[in-house]
Amino acid sequence: MSSFRSGFVGILGQTNVGKSTFLNAVMGQKLVITSPKPQTTRNRVRCIYTTEEAQIVFVDTPGLHRPRNRLGRHLVREAFRALRGLDVLVYVVEPWRSVRSQDRLLLDQVTSADRPTLLLVNKIDLARGNDLEETLLAYESTGIFAELIPISAAKGTNLDEALRTILVHLPEGQPHFPADTRVDQSDEFLVAELIREKVIRHTSQEIPYSTAVRVKWLTGREDGLLDIQAEIIVEKDSQKGIIIGARASMIKEIGTEARSDIESLLGTRVFLDLRVSIQKGWTHDERAIERLAGGGSKP
């Protein structure tokens, strides 16, 4: 009988390459938020994938990018902190035919002889011509990667192969979490993230990057509904007006979509009350950033 394997697997890469989409697809449930906009993920979130043979503790991280303000620097620090204690590093790219200069720089910083580094080439459904073959050859030539796996997280292509490959590189050992644990964050954190995702999807320019969400309460009611009040925090009066919208149209749409995802996640009907408040300059204030955007797993 084979021994049980268990370990921590970091998902790293530039912004918007599909790290969170891959993780949700593997977990079979939406546990981390996604959007077409970069820098959607702000916190390290551990998602726990358990079978009879193994437990993979996936660590989702903010995308690596060149920070433009204190919030951006916070996100990059979060990503690099996630490297501590990893057994396997999974680096995600797209089929862009060559090794991006930013990838080359980052890989020099994050790879280690102490752990294997695997490459996922995501979005192969969007590849044209020789895009995929040239991408695989280019990244293989770096000599960094123990394995290279082409996938499409959105289409579910080759995810089983990615999981099998990751499992091969995990050390033998006991599980780190109970078998029924799927994520290491509180319901309040997950609810806040789902609301923030809808704000990101429905707004543009600086608003997605100037918004935080804080759940004020989450309590059961006598009629069986889960009562949630959450506060959407922005930096400017004009941003508040946009999120509320004409005749509260925008905030109603955000609330309707968020409630649907929250009910799917928590498995119960929800009454969601959204408020919008202003905290001027919070993305430039270290204390405010830690309070409003620092809700991920701590080392």
C-alpha positions as CSV (number, residue, x, y, z in Angstrom):
1,M,0.0,0.0,0.0
2,S,1.4,3.4,-1.0
3,S,2.2,6.0,1.6
4,F,0.2,9.1,2.1
5,R,1.6,12.3,0.6
6,S,0.9,15.8,1.9
7,G,2.4,19.2,1.4
8,F,2.1,22.9,0.6
9,V,2.0,23.9,-3.1
10,G,2.3,27.6,-4.0
11,I,0.6,29.0,-7.1
12,L,2.7,31.9,-8.4
13,G,2.8,33.9,-11.5
14,Q,2.2,37.3,-13.1
15,T,-1.2,39.0,-12.7
16,N,-4.2,37.6,-14.7
17,V,-2.6,34.4,-15.9
18,G,-5.4,32.3,-14.3
19,K,-4.0,31.1,-11.0
20,S,-7.3,31.5,-9.1
21,T,-9.3,30.0,-12.0
22,F,-7.1,26.9,-11.9
23,L,-7.5,26.6,-8.2
24,N,-11.3,26.9,-8.4
25,A,-11.4,24.3,-11.2
26,V,-9.3,21.8,-9.2
27,M,-11.4,22.3,-6.1
28,G,-14.6,22.0,-8.0
29,Q,-16.1,25.0,-6.2
30,K,-15.6,28.8,-6.3
31,L,-13.4,29.4,-3.2
32,V,-11.2,32.3,-4.5
33,I,-12.4,35.2,-6.6
34,T,-11.5,35.8,-10.2
35,S,-11.9,38.6,-12.8
36,P,-10.3,39.7,-16.0
37,K,-8.7,42.7,-14.2
38,P,-5.2,42.2,-12.8
39,Q,-4.4,42.3,-9.0
40,T,-7.8,40.8,-8.1
41,T,-6.3,38.4,-5.5
42,R,-4.9,40.4,-2.5
43,N,-4.3,37.6,0.1
44,R,-2.8,34.3,0.5
45,V,-5.6,31.8,0.7
46,R,-5.0,28.1,1.4
47,C,-7.4,25.7,-0.4
48,I,-7.1,22.1,0.8
49,Y,-7.6,19.3,-1.8
50,T,-7.8,15.9,0.0
51,T,-8.1,12.3,-1.4
52,E,-7.5,8.9,0.2
53,E,-3.9,9.0,-1.0
54,A,-2.9,12.6,-0.5
55,Q,-3.6,16.1,0.7
56,I,-2.5,19.1,-1.4
57,V,-2.6,22.5,0.5
58,F,-2.7,25.0,-2.4
59,V,-1.6,28.5,-1.5
60,D,-3.2,31.1,-3.8
61,T,-1.2,34.3,-4.0
62,P,-1.5,37.8,-5.3
63,G,-0.2,38.2,-8.9
64,L,3.4,39.4,-9.2
65,H,3.6,42.9,-10.7
66,R,5.4,46.2,-10.5
67,P,3.8,48.0,-7.6
68,R,2.6,51.6,-8.1
69,N,1.6,52.4,-4.5
70,R,1.7,51.1,-1.0
71,L,-1.2,48.7,-1.6
72,G,0.7,47.3,-4.6
73,R,3.8,46.8,-2.5
74,H,1.7,45.0,0.1
75,L,0.4,42.6,-2.5
76,V,3.9,41.8,-3.8
77,R,5.0,41.2,-0.2
78,E,2.1,38.8,0.4
79,A,3.1,36.9,-2.7
80,F,6.7,36.4,-1.6
81,R,5.7,35.6,2.0
82,A,3.7,32.7,0.6
83,L,6.9,31.1,-0.5
84,R,7.9,30.2,3.0
85,G,7.5,26.5,3.8
86,L,6.4,25.4,0.4
87,D,7.1,21.8,-0.8
88,V,6.4,22.5,-4.4
89,L,6.2,25.7,-6.4
90,V,3.8,25.9,-9.4
91,Y,4.5,28.8,-11.7
92,V,1.7,29.8,-14.1
93,V,2.2,31.4,-17.5
94,E,0.3,31.8,-20.8
95,P,1.3,30.5,-24.2
96,W,3.1,33.7,-25.2
97,R,5.8,31.9,-27.2
98,S,8.9,33.2,-25.2
99,V,10.0,33.6,-21.6
100,R,8.8,37.0,-20.6
101,S,11.5,39.3,-19.1
102,Q,9.5,39.7,-15.9
103,D,9.1,36.0,-15.6
104,R,12.9,35.5,-16.0
105,L,13.5,38.0,-13.3
106,L,10.9,36.6,-10.9
107,L,12.0,33.0,-11.4
108,D,15.5,33.9,-10.4
109,Q,14.1,35.2,-7.1
110,V,11.6,32.4,-6.3
111,T,13.1,29.2,-7.4
112,S,15.0,27.1,-4.9
113,A,17.1,23.9,-5.0
114,D,15.2,22.8,-1.9
115,R,11.9,22.3,-3.8
116,P,10.8,21.3,-7.3
117,T,9.3,24.0,-9.6
118,L,6.6,23.0,-12.0
119,L,5.3,25.1,-14.9
120,L,1.6,25.3,-15.9
121,V,1.0,26.8,-19.3
122,N,-2.6,28.0,-18.9
123,K,-5.1,29.2,-21.5
124,I,-4.0,26.7,-24.2
125,D,-7.5,27.0,-25.7
126,L,-6.5,30.5,-26.8
127,A,-3.2,29.4,-28.3
128,R,-2.7,29.7,-32.1
129,G,-0.3,28.0,-34.5
130,N,2.9,27.1,-32.7
131,D,2.3,29.3,-29.6
132,L,2.2,26.4,-27.2
133,E,5.1,24.4,-28.6
134,E,7.3,27.5,-28.6
135,T,6.3,28.4,-25.1
136,L,7.1,25.0,-23.8
137,L,10.5,25.0,-25.5
138,A,11.3,28.5,-24.3
139,Y,10.6,27.8,-20.6
140,E,12.1,24.3,-20.7
141,S,15.4,25.9,-22.0
142,T,15.7,27.8,-18.7
143,G,16.5,24.5,-16.9
144,I,14.3,25.6,-13.9
145,F,11.3,23.3,-14.2
146,A,11.0,19.7,-13.2
147,E,7.8,19.3,-15.3
148,L,5.9,21.4,-17.8
149,I,2.1,20.9,-18.1
150,P,-0.2,22.6,-20.7
151,I,-3.7,23.2,-19.3
152,S,-6.8,25.2,-19.8
153,A,-8.3,26.0,-16.3
154,A,-11.4,27.6,-17.9
155,K,-12.1,24.6,-20.1
156,G,-10.9,22.0,-17.5
157,T,-8.3,20.6,-20.0
158,N,-5.5,18.4,-18.5
159,L,-6.2,19.3,-14.9
160,D,-6.1,15.6,-13.9
161,E,-2.6,15.4,-15.3
162,A,-1.6,18.6,-13.5
163,L,-2.8,17.1,-10.2
164,R,-1.0,13.8,-10.8
165,T,2.2,15.6,-11.5
166,I,2.0,17.7,-8.4
167,L,1.3,14.6,-6.3
168,V,4.4,12.9,-7.5
169,H,6.5,15.7,-6.1
170,L,4.9,15.9,-2.7
171,P,6.7,14.4,0.3
172,E,5.3,11.6,2.2
173,G,3.6,12.6,5.5
174,Q,0.4,13.1,7.4
175,P,-2.3,15.5,6.4
176,H,-2.0,19.1,7.7
177,F,-5.8,19.7,7.8
178,P,-8.9,17.6,8.6
179,A,-10.2,15.8,5.5
180,D,-13.4,17.9,5.4
181,T,-11.5,21.3,5.4
182,R,-11.5,23.0,2.0
183,V,-10.3,26.5,2.8
184,D,-8.5,28.1,5.8
185,Q,-10.4,31.3,5.8
186,S,-13.5,32.4,7.7
187,D,-16.9,32.7,6.2
188,E,-16.7,36.5,6.7
189,F,-13.5,36.7,4.7
190,L,-15.0,34.6,1.8
191,V,-18.2,36.6,1.8
192,A,-16.2,39.9,1.6
193,E,-14.2,38.6,-1.2
194,L,-17.2,37.6,-3.3
195,I,-18.7,41.0,-2.8
196,R,-15.4,42.7,-3.8
197,E,-15.3,40.5,-6.9
198,K,-18.6,41.9,-8.1
199,V,-17.4,45.4,-7.5
200,I,-14.3,44.7,-9.6
201,R,-16.4,43.2,-12.4
202,H,-18.9,46.1,-12.6
203,T,-16.5,49.0,-12.3
204,S,-13.5,50.4,-14.1
205,Q,-10.5,52.7,-13.9
206,E,-9.2,53.1,-10.4
207,I,-12.3,51.9,-8.5
208,P,-11.4,48.1,-8.5
209,Y,-8.0,49.0,-6.9
210,S,-9.4,51.5,-4.4
211,T,-12.2,49.2,-3.0
212,A,-12.2,47.1,0.1
213,V,-15.1,45.1,1.7
214,R,-15.6,44.5,5.4
215,V,-18.4,42.2,6.7
216,K,-19.9,43.8,9.8
217,W,-22.1,40.9,10.8
218,L,-23.1,37.4,9.6
219,T,-25.9,35.9,11.8
220,G,-28.7,33.4,11.5
221,R,-32.3,34.6,11.6
222,E,-35.4,32.9,13.0
223,D,-36.9,32.7,9.5
224,G,-33.9,30.6,8.4
225,L,-32.1,33.3,6.4
226,L,-28.5,34.2,7.0
227,D,-28.4,37.9,7.7
228,I,-25.3,39.6,6.3
229,Q,-24.4,43.3,6.5
230,A,-21.2,44.4,4.6
231,E,-19.5,47.7,4.0
232,I,-17.9,48.6,0.7
233,I,-15.1,51.0,1.3
234,V,-13.8,53.4,-1.3
235,E,-11.5,56.5,-1.3
236,K,-13.5,59.2,-2.9
237,D,-17.0,60.7,-2.9
238,S,-17.2,60.1,-6.7
239,Q,-16.4,56.4,-6.3
240,K,-19.2,56.0,-3.8
241,G,-21.6,57.6,-6.3
242,I,-20.5,55.2,-9.0
243,I,-20.9,52.1,-6.9
244,I,-24.3,53.1,-5.7
245,G,-25.4,54.1,-9.2
246,A,-28.5,56.0,-10.4
247,R,-31.4,55.1,-8.2
248,A,-29.1,52.5,-6.5
249,S,-29.0,50.4,-9.7
250,M,-25.3,49.5,-9.4
251,I,-25.3,48.4,-5.8
252,K,-28.5,46.4,-6.4
253,E,-26.8,44.5,-9.2
254,I,-23.6,44.0,-7.2
255,G,-25.8,42.7,-4.3
256,T,-27.9,40.4,-6.4
257,E,-24.8,38.7,-8.0
258,A,-22.9,38.5,-4.8
259,R,-25.9,37.0,-2.9
260,S,-26.1,34.2,-5.5
261,D,-22.5,33.2,-5.1
262,I,-22.6,33.5,-1.3
263,E,-25.7,31.2,-1.2
264,S,-23.8,28.7,-3.4
265,L,-20.8,28.8,-1.2
266,L,-22.5,28.6,2.2
267,G,-25.4,26.4,1.1
268,T,-28.1,28.6,2.7
269,R,-30.4,31.5,1.7
270,V,-29.0,34.9,2.4
271,F,-30.3,38.4,3.1
272,L,-27.5,40.8,2.1
273,D,-27.4,44.4,3.1
274,L,-24.7,46.4,1.4
275,R,-23.5,49.9,2.6
276,V,-20.9,52.1,1.0
277,S,-18.5,54.3,3.0
278,I,-15.5,56.5,2.3
279,Q,-12.0,56.2,3.8
280,K,-9.9,58.7,2.1
281,G,-6.4,57.6,0.9
282,W,-6.6,54.1,2.5
283,T,-4.5,52.5,-0.3
284,H,-1.6,54.8,0.8
285,D,-1.9,54.1,4.5
286,E,0.0,51.1,5.8
287,R,-2.3,50.6,8.8
288,A,-5.4,50.9,6.7
289,I,-4.0,48.5,4.1
290,E,-3.3,45.9,6.8
291,R,-6.8,46.3,8.2
292,L,-8.7,46.4,5.0
293,A,-6.6,44.3,2.6
294,G,-4.6,42.1,5.0
295,G,-7.2,39.5,5.7
296,G,-5.3,36.5,4.2
297,S,-3.5,33.7,6.0
298,K,-0.6,34.8,8.1
299,P,2.7,32.9,8.3
